[in-house]
Amino acid sequence: GLFGSRPPPPDEGALDLLQRFIDTNLGVGYDSDEALHLEELCRLWALTYPDEDLGDRKRPNSCWKKLGFQGDDPVTDLRGMGMLSVRMLCHFASAHPADYRRLAARSVLDYDKGGYPFACAGVNLCSILIDIMQLRRSEDTARPANQVAARCRDNMARFMGQNADAFAEGFCVSFV
């Protein structure tokens, strides 16, 4: 094949880690009534702009556009991926602060000068990674595309067996 011989299937422990990741993270939308969700969103702000206190401007507020959300309320952009995308951005900011800040800084630029909606890009990237591995679907390897997804899932399970933050690290590498 294209990548040589197939590695052995991941062990049960690694598959369990991947399944726990799926069960814990997928389908967890942003809940405005959940204090922990707002805390995580505010943590993202603090990691991105440590010298700018949000104060009582939580949400909705136009300050969120600076971070790369499309509107005054980041919740509208989080609908697709919910809390997973916020967690991935927080991981990126805390684990790789120099790369994170370099990319986030471009978000505040004029779009005509190479700026982009940073937070929205993170939400979309998170969704793409989930879709590539088809983590929202049950395993069905009958079609070739699903076989590729199954290999991606197996590889992610193996990586998670070595590092519980493997998905988050894959997110960071993909973003950079």
N, CA, C and O of each residue as an XYZ file, in Angstrom:
704
protein
N       0.813     -1.182      0.000
C       0.000      0.000      0.000
C       0.857      1.246      0.000
O       2.087      1.184     -0.002
N       0.199      2.344      0.003
C       0.841      3.651     -0.053
C       1.797      3.874      1.117
O       2.861      4.465      0.935
N       1.442      3.420      2.293
C       2.256      3.670      3.481
C       2.935      2.411      4.003
O       3.312      2.364      5.174
N       3.098      1.407      3.182
C       3.768      0.194      3.614
C       2.836     -0.736      4.361
O       1.616     -0.676      4.206
N       3.423     -1.591      5.169
C       2.610     -2.579      5.874
C       1.770     -1.915      6.956
O       2.117     -0.868      7.504
N       0.678     -2.556      7.228
C      -0.243     -2.048      8.242
C       0.258     -2.360      9.641
O       0.684     -3.483      9.911
N       0.212     -1.385     10.528
C       0.605     -1.672     11.913
C      -0.442     -2.578     12.570
O      -1.574     -2.674     12.097
N      -0.057     -3.226     13.643
C      -1.041     -4.069     14.333
C      -2.172     -3.207     14.888
O      -1.983     -2.014     15.128
N      -3.338     -3.802     15.091
C      -4.439     -3.013     15.658
C      -4.066     -2.509     17.054
O      -3.264     -3.128     17.754
N      -4.656     -1.386     17.447
C      -4.353     -0.861     18.785
C      -4.864     -1.814     19.864
O      -5.824     -2.555     19.650
N      -4.213     -1.785     21.019
C      -4.670     -2.655     22.105
C      -5.974     -2.118     22.698
O      -6.365     -0.978     22.446
N      -6.625     -2.949     23.477
C      -7.936     -2.594     24.045
C      -7.872     -1.340     24.913
O      -8.801     -0.532     24.910
N      -6.785     -1.179     25.651
C      -6.653      0.006     26.499
C      -6.647      1.286     25.686
O      -7.268      2.277     26.069
N      -5.939      1.263     24.553
C      -5.889      2.442     23.684
C      -7.255      2.701     23.060
O      -7.688      3.849     22.957
N      -7.932      1.636     22.644
C      -9.278      1.798     22.077
C     -10.240      2.353     23.122
O     -11.111      3.164     22.805
N     -10.077      1.912     24.370
C     -10.918      2.435     25.453
C     -10.670      3.929     25.668
O     -11.610      4.690     25.896
N      -9.402      4.348     25.594
C      -9.081      5.775     25.732
C      -9.746      6.597     24.635
O     -10.307      7.660     24.901
N      -9.681      6.100     23.402
C     -10.318      6.810     22.296
C     -11.825      6.871     22.508
O     -12.440      7.916     22.295
N     -12.421      5.761     22.924
C     -13.870      5.747     23.140
C     -14.266      6.698     24.265
O     -15.287      7.381     24.174
N     -13.465      6.743     25.319
C     -13.734      7.679     26.409
C     -13.643      9.130     25.927
O     -14.444      9.978     26.318
N     -12.652      9.397     25.072
C     -12.508     10.735     24.492
C     -13.762     11.087     23.696
O     -14.298     12.186     23.831
N     -14.222     10.164     22.875
C     -15.426     10.389     22.062
C     -16.630     10.626     22.967
O     -17.369     11.593     22.785
N     -16.822      9.740     23.940
C     -17.986      9.841     24.834
C     -17.968     11.130     25.654
O     -19.017     11.719     25.914
N     -16.789     11.560     26.057
C     -16.651     12.731     26.916
C     -16.754     14.043     26.154
O     -17.220     15.043     26.701
N     -16.324     14.049     24.904
C     -16.177     15.315     24.187
C     -17.154     15.563     23.050
O     -17.568     16.703     22.840
N     -17.526     14.546     22.324
C     -18.395     14.777     21.174
C     -19.835     14.942     21.628
O     -20.325     14.199     22.479
N     -20.481     15.896     21.067
C     -21.875     16.139     21.416
C     -22.067     16.988     22.659
O     -23.197     17.183     23.106
N     -20.973     17.498     23.226
C     -21.081     18.380     24.388
C     -21.116     19.814     23.868
O     -20.076     20.438     23.657
N     -22.314     20.317     23.668
C     -22.475     21.675     23.170
C     -22.186     22.688     24.260
O     -22.119     22.351     25.442
N     -22.018     23.926     23.847
C     -21.824     24.992     24.819
C     -23.161     25.268     25.484
O     -24.156     25.524     24.807
N     -23.184     25.215     26.802
C     -24.401     25.443     27.574
C     -24.252     26.752     28.343
O     -23.429     26.857     29.253
N     -25.044     27.738     27.974
C     -24.963     29.058     28.609
C     -25.257     29.014     30.102
O     -24.826     29.896     30.845
N     -25.985     27.998     30.548
C     -26.324     27.883     31.965
C     -25.258     27.134     32.764
O     -25.346     27.051     33.989
N     -24.264     26.593     32.084
C     -23.219     25.809     32.735
C     -22.027     26.714     33.060
O     -21.334     27.186     32.159
N     -21.799     26.948     34.341
C     -20.726     27.859     34.775
C     -19.353     27.405     34.279
O     -18.520     28.235     33.916
N     -19.113     26.095     34.263
C     -17.814     25.592     33.811
C     -17.555     25.918     32.344
O     -16.408     26.124     31.948
N     -18.605     25.967     31.544
C     -18.438     26.292     30.129
C     -18.002     27.747     29.966
O     -17.110     28.048     29.173
N     -18.627     28.635     30.713
C     -18.231     30.042     30.653
C     -16.807     30.214     31.185
O     -16.032     31.002     30.643
N     -16.466     29.483     32.235
C     -15.108     29.552     32.786
C     -14.074     29.148     31.743
O     -13.027     29.784     31.617
N     -14.369     28.093     30.998
C     -13.429     27.623     29.976
C     -13.292     28.640     28.847
O     -12.195     28.865     28.336
N     -14.392     29.243     28.467
C     -14.359     30.276     27.434
C     -13.552     31.488     27.919
O     -12.768     32.063     27.164
N     -13.749     31.864     29.168
C     -12.987     32.982     29.748
C     -11.511     32.614     29.902
O     -10.637     33.472     29.777
N     -11.239     31.348     30.170
C      -9.848     30.877     30.242
C      -9.170     31.045     28.880
O      -8.008     31.443     28.801
N      -9.906     30.737     27.812
C      -9.365     30.924     26.466
C      -8.993     32.389     26.249
O      -7.934     32.695     25.702
N      -9.868     33.282     26.680
C      -9.573     34.717     26.560
C      -8.303     35.059     27.348
O      -7.413     35.738     26.836
N      -8.227     34.585     28.590
C      -7.087     34.906     29.458
C      -5.778     34.349     28.901
O      -4.731     34.985     29.023
N      -5.832     33.170     28.295
C      -4.629     32.595     27.699
C      -4.192     33.379     26.461
O      -3.003     33.478     26.159
N      -5.166     33.928     25.759
C      -4.868     34.672     24.535
C      -4.450     36.099     24.839
O      -3.520     36.631     24.233
N      -5.143     36.708     25.778
C      -4.898     38.113     26.133
C      -4.678     38.228     27.640
O      -5.547     38.733     28.351
N      -3.532     37.769     28.134
C      -3.309     37.748     29.587
C      -3.335     39.127     30.245
O      -3.562     39.232     31.450
N      -3.108     40.170     29.476
C      -3.091     41.522     30.044
C      -4.426     42.240     29.920
O      -4.546     43.397     30.322
N      -5.430     41.566     29.368
C      -6.748     42.181     29.181
C      -7.800     41.397     29.953
O      -8.215     40.317     29.535
N      -8.219     41.942     31.061
C      -9.246     41.297     31.872
C     -10.611     41.495     31.214
O     -10.968     42.604     30.817
N     -11.357     40.410     31.109
C     -12.710     40.507     30.552
C     -13.641     41.283     31.468
O     -14.597     41.911     31.012
N     -13.356     41.235     32.759
C     -14.239     41.909     33.715
C     -15.649     41.377     33.598
O     -15.864     40.165     33.612
N     -16.608     42.272     33.484
C     -18.005     41.843     33.383
C     -18.480     41.817     31.924
O     -19.681     41.789     31.655
N     -17.535     41.827     31.000
C     -17.888     41.836     29.579
C     -18.066     40.425     29.019
O     -17.970     40.244     27.805
N     -18.313     39.455     29.829
C     -18.304     38.043     29.435
C     -18.878     37.809     28.034
O     -18.110     37.716     27.076
N     -20.162     37.715     27.891
C     -20.798     37.547     26.593
C     -22.270     37.876     26.740
O     -22.826     37.703     27.825
N     -22.899     38.330     25.720
C     -22.288     38.753     24.460
C     -21.549     40.075     24.622
O     -21.911     40.916     25.444
N     -20.519     40.231     23.825
C     -19.735     41.460     23.831
C     -18.874     41.477     22.576
O     -18.381     40.436     22.142
N     -18.697     42.639     22.006
C     -17.941     42.742     20.755
C     -16.470     42.359     20.914
O     -15.786     42.135     19.915
N     -15.970     42.278     22.148
C     -14.566     41.919     22.360
C     -14.236     40.532     21.798
O     -13.086     40.270     21.445
N     -15.225     39.649     21.712
C     -14.985     38.289     21.222
C     -14.566     38.269     19.760
O     -13.927     37.318     19.310
N     -14.922     39.312     19.016
C     -14.499     39.384     17.608
C     -12.980     39.475     17.508
O     -12.384     38.984     16.549
N     -12.365     40.098     18.490
C     -10.904     40.229     18.504
C     -10.229     38.864     18.519
O      -9.163     38.685     17.929
N     -10.851     37.904     19.193
C     -10.307     36.552     19.284
C     -10.584     35.741     18.019
O     -10.017     34.666     17.821
N     -11.454     36.265     17.177
C     -11.725     35.574     15.919
C     -13.058     34.872     15.868
O     -13.267     33.990     15.035
N     -13.965     35.252     16.751
C     -15.346     34.794     16.611
C     -16.042     35.763     15.667
O     -15.634     36.919     15.547
N     -17.086     35.298     14.999
C     -17.712     36.123     13.968
C     -18.610     37.221     14.518
O     -18.816     38.248     13.871
N     -19.139     37.002     15.705
C     -20.066     37.978     16.256
C     -19.760     38.296     17.704
O     -18.711     37.930     18.234
N     -20.701     38.986     18.335
C     -20.538     39.397     19.733
C     -20.684     38.244     20.721
O     -20.248     38.349     21.867
N     -21.289     37.156     20.286
C     -21.494     36.015     21.174
C     -20.818     34.786     20.574
O     -21.275     34.272     19.553
N     -19.741     34.306     21.189
C     -19.015     33.165     20.631
C     -19.856     31.897     20.525
O     -19.527     30.993     19.757
N     -20.928     31.831     21.287
C     -21.767     30.634     21.283
C     -22.290     30.327     19.882
O     -22.432     29.160     19.517
N     -22.574     31.358     19.100
C     -23.097     31.103     17.753
C     -22.076     30.360     16.899
O     -22.463     29.567     16.041
N     -20.794     30.592     17.109
C     -19.758     29.886     16.355
C     -19.443     28.514     16.944
O     -18.888     27.656     16.258
N     -19.793     28.306     18.203
C     -19.477     27.043     18.869
C     -20.539     25.973     18.657
O     -20.351     24.829     19.069
N     -21.633     26.321     18.032
C     -22.722     25.355     17.873
C     -22.262     24.044     17.255
O     -22.686     22.975     17.695
N     -21.405     24.106     16.246
C     -20.991     22.897     15.543
C     -20.120     21.968     16.366
O     -20.304     20.752     16.308
N     -19.184     22.498     17.124
C     -18.241     21.659     17.865
C     -18.346     21.820     19.372
O     -17.774     21.019     20.112
N     -19.036     22.798     19.829
C     -19.241     22.954     21.263
C     -17.955     23.105     22.046
O     -17.018     23.778     21.617
N     -17.928     22.473     23.191
C     -16.826     22.656     24.133
C     -15.517     22.027     23.665
O     -14.446     22.454     24.098
N     -15.577     21.033     22.798
C     -14.335     20.407     22.348
C     -13.423     21.428     21.679
O     -12.218     21.437     21.929
N     -13.979     22.277     20.842
C     -13.138     23.261     20.156
C     -12.551     24.271     21.148
O     -11.408     24.695     20.981
N     -13.300     24.656     22.160
C     -12.769     25.566     23.187
C     -11.632     24.872     23.936
O     -10.594     25.480     24.194
N     -11.828     23.603     24.281
C     -10.785     22.852     24.992
C      -9.525     22.709     24.141
O      -8.410     22.814     24.651
N      -9.708     22.470     22.843
C      -8.546     22.315     21.965
C      -7.781     23.632     21.837
O      -6.550     23.639     21.851
N      -8.500     24.735     21.715
C      -7.834     26.040     21.641
C      -7.116     26.354     22.956
O      -6.010     26.895     22.944
N      -7.735     26.022     24.081
C      -7.079     26.234     25.389
C      -5.820     25.375     25.507
O      -4.796     25.833     26.012
N      -5.902     24.139     25.044
C      -4.720     23.269     25.076
C      -3.602     23.870     24.225
O      -2.452     23.942     24.658
N      -3.948     24.294     23.028
C      -2.972     24.906     22.124
C      -2.313     26.105     22.805
O      -1.090     26.244     22.784
N      -3.127     26.967     23.407
C      -2.611     28.182     24.049
C      -1.696     27.869     25.225
O      -0.696     28.557     25.429
N      -2.023     26.846     25.998
C      -1.219     26.549     27.185
C      -0.025     25.642     26.881
O       1.017     25.773     27.522
N      -0.155     24.730     25.923
C       0.936     23.797     25.624
C       1.961     24.377     24.650
O       3.137     24.016     24.697
N       1.522     25.264     23.778
C       2.403     25.828     22.745
C       2.160     27.335     22.633
O       1.732     27.818     21.585
N       2.430     28.071     23.705
C       2.043     29.484     23.739
C       2.660     30.348     22.635
O       1.992     31.245     22.120
N       3.897     30.101     22.270
C       4.525     30.947     21.243
C       3.833     30.763     19.891
O       3.498     31.741     19.224
N       3.623     29.511     19.492
C       2.930     29.251     18.222
C       1.507     29.771     18.275
O       1.016     30.363     17.313
N       0.844     29.546     19.403
C      -0.540     30.002     19.548
C      -0.631     31.522     19.401
O      -1.449     32.030     18.635
N       0.200     32.228     20.128
C       0.137     33.700     20.090
C       0.479     34.250     18.704
O      -0.104     35.236     18.254
N       1.435     33.597     18.037
C       1.805     34.037     16.688
C       0.610     33.917     15.748
O       0.342     34.830     14.966
N      -0.101     32.807     15.818
C      -1.259     32.611     14.939
C      -2.445     33.469     15.369
O      -3.145     34.030     14.526
N      -2.670     33.571     16.666
C      -3.803     34.366     17.160
C      -3.620     35.846     16.840
O      -4.600     36.556     16.612
N      -2.387     36.310     16.821
C      -2.125     37.726     16.552
C      -2.585     38.124     15.155
O      -2.977     39.270     14.931
N      -2.540     37.193     14.228
C      -2.986     37.507     12.863
C      -4.490     37.672     12.796
O      -5.007     38.273     11.855
N      -5.187     37.154     13.768
C      -6.643     37.244     13.776
C      -7.120     38.681     13.892
O      -8.186     39.026     13.383
N      -6.348     39.511     14.549
C      -6.784     40.889     14.771
C      -6.456     41.797     13.594
O      -6.860     42.959     13.568
N      -5.733     41.273     12.635
C      -5.390     42.072     11.460
C      -6.590     42.198     10.535
O      -7.547     41.427     10.604
N      -6.505     43.175      9.689
C      -7.499     43.338      8.642
C      -7.482     42.099      7.753
O      -6.408     41.607      7.409
N      -8.637     41.594      7.381
C      -8.687     40.414      6.525
C      -7.960     40.657      5.204
O      -7.395     39.728      4.628
N      -7.973     41.884      4.730
C      -7.276     42.211      3.485
C      -5.761     42.090      3.633
O      -5.040     41.992      2.639
N      -5.287     42.097      4.865
C      -3.846     42.012      5.119
C      -3.445     40.643      5.659
O      -2.400     40.517      6.299
N      -4.241     39.638      5.418
C      -3.881     38.287      5.828
C      -4.480     37.834      7.135
O      -4.152     36.747      7.611
N      -5.344     38.626      7.733
C      -5.994     38.220      8.970
C      -7.086     37.199      8.698
O      -7.538     37.050      7.563
N      -7.496     36.517      9.714
C      -8.555     35.514      9.583
C      -9.238     35.344     10.931
O      -8.674     35.707     11.963
N     -10.440     34.800     10.929
C     -11.146     34.594     12.204
C     -10.556     33.394     12.948
O     -10.982     32.257     12.749
N      -9.581     33.663     13.800
C      -8.784     32.630     14.462
C      -9.635     31.593     15.194
O      -9.488     30.394     14.958
N     -10.510     32.041     16.068
C     -11.322     31.095     16.845
C     -12.200     30.251     15.925
O     -12.338     29.045     16.132
N     -12.789     30.875     14.917
C     -13.620     30.124     13.963
C     -12.788     29.094     13.210
O     -13.259     27.990     12.936
N     -11.553     29.454     12.877
C     -10.665     28.497     12.215
C     -10.423     27.297     13.123
O     -10.400     26.159     12.654
N     -10.242     27.543     14.417
C     -10.053     26.451     15.367
C     -11.274     25.558     15.475
O     -11.148     24.335     15.544
N     -12.451     26.157     15.492
C     -13.700     25.386     15.545
C     -13.808     24.514     14.300
O     -14.127     23.329     14.393
N     -13.544     25.098     13.140
C     -13.645     24.345     11.890
C     -12.594     23.254     11.790
O     -12.893     22.155     11.323
N     -11.371     23.532     12.218
C     -10.320     22.521     12.190
C     -10.684     21.339     13.080
O     -10.479     20.186     12.701
N     -11.212     21.619     14.237
C     -11.640     20.561     15.153
C     -12.688     19.675     14.475
O     -12.621     18.448     14.558
N     -13.637     20.296     13.815
C     -14.685     19.560     13.111
C     -14.105     18.708     11.983
O     -14.520     17.566     11.788
N     -13.154     19.258     11.250
C     -12.526     18.518     10.149
C     -11.802     17.281     10.677
O     -11.922     16.204     10.094
N     -11.058     17.421     11.765
C     -10.350     16.272     12.338
C     -11.327     15.186     12.777
O     -11.081     14.000     12.557
N     -12.421     15.585     13.391
C     -13.451     14.627     13.808
C     -14.044     13.932     12.582
O     -14.269     12.722     12.596
N     -14.295     14.703     11.525
C     -14.881     14.138     10.306
C     -13.922     13.198      9.587
O     -14.345     12.156      9.086
N     -12.643     13.545      9.528
C     -11.661     12.680      8.853
C     -11.646     11.299      9.487
O     -11.596     10.286      8.790
N     -11.690     11.265     10.813
C     -11.674      9.980     11.522
C     -13.066      9.395     11.689
O     -13.231      8.296     12.218
N     -14.065     10.139     11.231
C     -15.465      9.728     11.355
C     -15.783      9.304     12.791
O     -16.382      8.255     13.024
N     -15.375     10.130     13.737
C     -15.582      9.797     15.144
C     -17.041      9.916     15.569
O     -17.422      9.403     16.621
N     -17.855     10.584     14.768
C     -19.280     10.706     15.101
C     -20.081      9.487     14.649
O     -21.254      9.353     14.999
N     -19.468      8.612     13.889
C     -20.194      7.477     13.304
C     -19.732      6.173     13.924
O     -18.633      6.071     14.470
N     -20.598      5.181     13.823
C     -20.168      3.854     14.254
C     -19.231      3.295     13.188
O     -19.294      3.700     12.027
N     -18.378      2.382     13.572
C     -17.382      1.852     12.648
C     -18.042      0.982     11.585
O     -18.760      0.032     11.898
N     -17.787      1.322     10.329
C     -18.288      0.559      9.184
C     -17.192      0.631      8.140
O     -17.002      1.672      7.512
N     -16.473     -0.454      7.946
C     -15.313     -0.423      7.055
C     -15.605     -1.029      5.693
O     -14.673     -1.451      5.007
N     -16.844     -1.086      5.282
C     -17.186     -1.698      4.000
C     -16.680     -0.871      2.819
O     -16.252     -1.437      1.813
N     -16.723      0.435      2.922
C     -16.307      1.298      1.809
C     -14.868      1.759      2.013
O     -14.425      1.910      3.151
N     -14.128      1.986      0.917
C     -12.729      2.412      1.040
C     -12.545      3.673      1.888
O     -11.610      3.739      2.686
N     -13.404      4.661      1.734
C     -13.259      5.888      2.530
C     -13.373      5.573      4.013
O     -12.663      6.158      4.831
N     -14.259      4.656      4.359
C     -14.412      4.287      5.766
C     -13.213      3.489      6.263
O     -12.884      3.534      7.448
N     -12.558      2.756      5.356
C     -11.347      2.033      5.745
C     -10.242      3.020      6.115
O      -9.490      2.795      7.063
N     -10.152      4.104      5.366
C      -9.170      5.142      5.691
C      -9.505      5.751      7.049
O      -8.618      5.950      7.880
N     -10.780      6.046      7.273
C     -11.201      6.603      8.564
C     -10.890      5.624      9.692
O     -10.447      6.030     10.766
N     -11.120      4.336      9.449
C     -10.837      3.328     10.470
C      -9.342      3.298     10.791
O      -8.961      3.150     11.952
N      -8.496      3.437      9.769
C      -7.048      3.481     10.011
C      -6.677      4.724     10.818
O      -5.844      4.665     11.723
N      -7.302      5.837     10.479
C      -7.051      7.076     11.239
C      -7.472      6.902     12.695
O      -6.752      7.314     13.605
N      -8.635      6.294     12.916
C      -9.104      6.049     14.294
C      -8.133      5.137     15.033
O      -7.780      5.394     16.184
N      -7.699      4.058     14.353
C      -6.752      3.134     14.987
C      -5.455      3.849     15.353
O      -4.914      3.659     16.443
N      -4.965      4.673     14.431
C      -3.732      5.419     14.718
C      -3.937      6.383     15.883
O      -3.073      6.506     16.751
N      -5.080      7.064     15.901
C      -5.350      7.985     17.005
C      -5.425      7.219     18.323
O      -4.921      7.690     19.343
N      -6.045      6.052     18.310
C      -6.113      5.235     19.527
C      -4.704      4.863     19.988
O      -4.398      4.947     21.177
N      -3.844      4.452     19.047
C      -2.460      4.114     19.406
C      -1.742      5.331     19.997
O      -1.045      5.218     21.005
N      -1.918      6.496     19.360
C      -1.284      7.711     19.874
C      -1.810      8.045     21.267
O      -1.045      8.441     22.146
N      -3.118      7.883     21.463
C      -3.699      8.180     22.780
C      -3.198      7.201     23.834
O      -3.099      7.547     25.011
N      -2.882      5.984     23.413
C      -2.299      5.011     24.332
C      -0.940      5.464     24.841
O      -0.518      5.074     25.929
N      -0.253      6.291     24.050
C       1.060      6.811     24.435
C       0.966      8.192     25.075
O       1.808      8.564     25.893
N      -0.066      8.952     24.695
C      -0.222     10.319     25.192
C      -1.714     10.648     25.195
O      -2.332     10.734     24.134
N      -2.281     10.827     26.358
C      -3.726     11.086     26.464
C      -4.136     12.363     25.732
O      -5.306     12.522     25.384
N      -3.193     13.270     25.495
C      -3.483     14.521     24.785
C      -3.212     14.419     23.285
O      -3.040     15.442     22.623
N      -3.171     13.222     22.748
C      -2.802     13.033     21.339
C      -3.735     13.776     20.392
O      -3.268     14.372     19.421
N      -5.033     13.757     20.647
C      -5.943     14.472     19.747
C      -5.646     15.968     19.805
O      -5.586     16.636     18.773
N      -5.463     16.484     21.010
C      -5.169     17.911     21.169
C      -3.853     18.277     20.494
O      -3.747     19.337     19.877
N      -2.861     17.417     20.604
C      -1.578     17.681     19.945
C      -1.727     17.623     18.430
O      -1.126     18.425     17.716
N      -2.525     16.680     17.935
C      -2.807     16.618     16.499
C      -3.507     17.879     16.022
O      -3.236     18.374     14.928
N      -4.406     18.395     16.847
C      -5.085     19.656     16.548
C      -4.055     20.782     16.414
O      -4.099     21.562     15.463
N      -3.137     20.859     17.366
C      -2.117     21.918     17.356
C      -1.239     21.824     16.111
O      -0.997     22.827     15.440
N      -0.768     20.627     15.807
C       0.093     20.433     14.636
C      -0.660     20.803     13.369
O      -0.095     21.433     12.475
N      -1.913     20.424     13.283
C      -2.719     20.740     12.099
C      -2.936     22.236     11.963
O      -2.972     22.758     10.849
N      -3.079     22.925     13.072
C      -3.319     24.371     13.035
C      -2.074     25.113     12.548
O      -2.164     26.058     11.764
N      -0.920     24.670     13.026
C       0.331     25.345     12.677
C       0.635     25.105     11.219
O       1.648     25.587     10.712
